[in-house]
Amino acid sequence: HNAKYFQLSPKPPDNIDVMRIFRFIKILSSHNIGTICISGYGKFEYLIFLLYGKLSGRRVILFAESWYPGNFIIDKLKSMFLRATCHGFLVSGSRAFGHFQNRLNIPPSKIKIGYSVVDNEHFRNSGPVKFNKRLLCVARFSSEKNLQMLIDAFAQSELARNNWELLIVG
């Protein structure tokens, strides 16, 4: 099975692009995709993806980090929409689990914790830690993160003059 990657739109996710929706539908159909995972519901296109997935008979899984309080009416509308469109929810931790269960009335059997979670045991180290001269930045590669400013500032910094490396992971 070779992984395939598709770019739905060259526009940033914050810009609505109707073509993104048509490309999404075309990819689902042309590749006979039966399960879709959508990373959130905070953008117009994501809502359409969720709705189309459900209406086209596909299994829909929502990846979500939501945990912040909303108002009662918005929470009720979210609850109705998400319960109607999603088969399951993969959330980022116990706070998000509680949000989906308690505020959005999603049955706990449909919610699993599993991404953006740190396995602390994996990172435990009984020996001494070796530090490289490296500055690490973990961020999405998107314009609002202004990574070019970081690169420019680092290049002019004392760290760069002292042979540090800048490593950007996104």
N, C-alpha and C positions, 0 to 999 in steps of 0.2 A: 504494500500500500504506500504509494508516494504521496506525501503531503502536498497540497496545492494551496497557494495563497492568491487571493484576489484583492485588488484595491477597488472598493466600491466607488470612491470619488477622490479626486486630488484635493478637494476642498477640505479645510479643517472640520472636525466633527461638530463644532459649534455653528457652522454655516449650514442652513437647510439646503439640501440638494435633492430635488425630486428624482433625478437620475439614479441616485444612490438606491432608492427604493426599487426602481425597475431592474437595476443590475442585481440586487439581492434576490428578487423573485426569479430572474433568469438563471442565476447560479443554482438556486435550490432545484429548479426544474431540470436543468440540463445535466446535473450531477446526481439526480435521484436521491437527494438528501432527506432522510427521515427524521433526524433529530437536529434541532438548532439550539445553540447556546447564545444568549444575548447578554451582553455585559452592561446591564443597567436599563433603566426605564425613564431616565431624565431628559431624553432628547426626543423630539417629534418622530424622527425616523425609527427609533427603537420601539416606540409604541406601535408604529405601523408594522414593524418586523414581528413583534409579539402577536399582534392581531392576525396578520397574514399566516404566520406559522400555525396558529390554532385553527383558523378557518380552512387551511389547506390540508388539515389532518396530520400535521407533523407533531412530534413530541417537542415541547418547548421547555427549556431549562433557563432560568434566570440567574445570572451571577450578580450578586448585589452586596453592597457595603452599607446600605441604609441603616441608620440607627437614630438619626436625629428626630426630634419631635416635630410633628406637623399639626395643623389644626384639625379638628374633629371631622369636618366635612371633607377636606382633602384626603385624610386617612381613609374615610369610608369609600370614597371614589376609587382610590388606589387599591383598596382591598377588593372591591368588586371586580375591577379590571384585571388585577393580577390573578385572583382566584379563577376567573373565567378563561384566562389565556395561558397560564403556566401550569405545567405538570409537576415541576419541582423547582426548588430554590437552593442554590449553592451560595452560602454566605461566608463572610470573612471572619466571623468570630461570634462569641456568645452575646455581645451587645446587639449585633445585627440579628442573630437568631431570636432574641427577645423582642426586638422591634417587629419582626415579621410575625411572630407568634402572637404577641400581646396587642400591638397597635393595629396590625393589618389582618388579624384573625386567620392567619395561614395555619393549617394543621401542622403540628410539629413533625408528623411522619413525612411531610413533604419538604422539610428543611434539613439540610446537611451543612455542617461547618467543614470547610475544606480548602479554601484558598486564601492567600494573603495571611497565612498563619505560620508563625515561626516554630520550628521544631527545636526547642532549646537543647534537647539532648544531643542533637546533631552537632551543635556548636560548642558543647562542653569540651574543654581541653585540659588534660592533667599536666601537660608539660608547659615550658615557657613559651610565650607568644613572641614570634618574630614580627617586627613591624617594618614594612617597606616604606620607602619615602614616596607615598602615593596618596593623592587626594581623591576621594571617591565621591561622585555625585550620582544619586539614583533618582531619575526623574523621567517623565514622559517626554518624548521628543516632540514637543508642540510649542508653538510660538509664544504662548503666555508664560512658559517657563524661562524664556530669554536665556537659553544656554549659550548663545553667542557672546553675551555680556560676561558670563562666567569664563569662557575660553579666553576672551580678550583680557580680562582682569588677571586671570592666572598667568598668562604669558608675560605680563608686566610685573608680576609679583616676586617677592623674595624667594618664595618656594620654587618657582621655575628657575631662578638664578642658582639655587642650591640643588639642582638636579632632581627635583621632585617630578613625579608624573601626575597628570590629570587623567583620571579614568571616569568616563561617563557611561552609565548603564541605563538603558531605557527600554 
